[in-house]
Each structure stands twice: as structure tokens, then as C-alpha cells.
């Protein structure tokens, strides 16, 4: 299983750049890029901060996905 996300989509819907979102949650733009590409699994604290910054429930932002791509 892997942690899937729709950070890029929700960030775009909120009209935020990667840099703006990074500033809101106190990380670098590179961290946002890595999370969007599922290259970095955020801490629970960061995941909650991202959900709050985007005004969305955490389970809409992140979910577990099995190896066949199913989940959510």
C-alpha cells in the first residue's frame, strides 16, 4: 500500500502556487513538490496543516492505495 493524494488538484482549485502553500504550512516548495509526486510521506502534523490550509478534510487529501491503484 502507498499513501496517495490529490494535493496538486486541491491546491490548484484553491488558486495557490506551490510556494504559497509551502509558506502557509512552513515548509519549502520542494517539500510540496515531493508530496504532490508521492515521493515524500508527510508527517501527521504536516498532513493536517495541509488539509487545514486547503480547507478540506484530511481523508479527501490523503488516502491509502493498494498496489493495483485501488483505494479511496
ZIDA-V37365 format. One line per field, one symbol per residue. ss: DSSP state (H for helix, E for strand, - for the rest). psi: psi as a letter, one per 20 degrees, with the letter a starting at -180 (. if undefined). burial: I if it has 16 or more other C-alpha atoms within 10 Angstrom, else O. A space follows every 50 residues. Layout:
ss = ???
psi = ???
burial = ???
This chain:
ss = -EEEE-HHHHHHH----HHHHHHHH---HHHHHHHH-------HHHHHHH HHHH---HHHHEEEE-----E-
psi = qrorrlggghgghjlqrggggghhikarhhggghghjkipoqrggggghg gghilqqhihgqrpprhjjqa.
burial = OOIIIOIIOIIOOOOOOIOOIIOOIOOOIOIIIOIIOIOOIIOOOOIIII IOOIOOOIOOIIIOOOOOOOOO
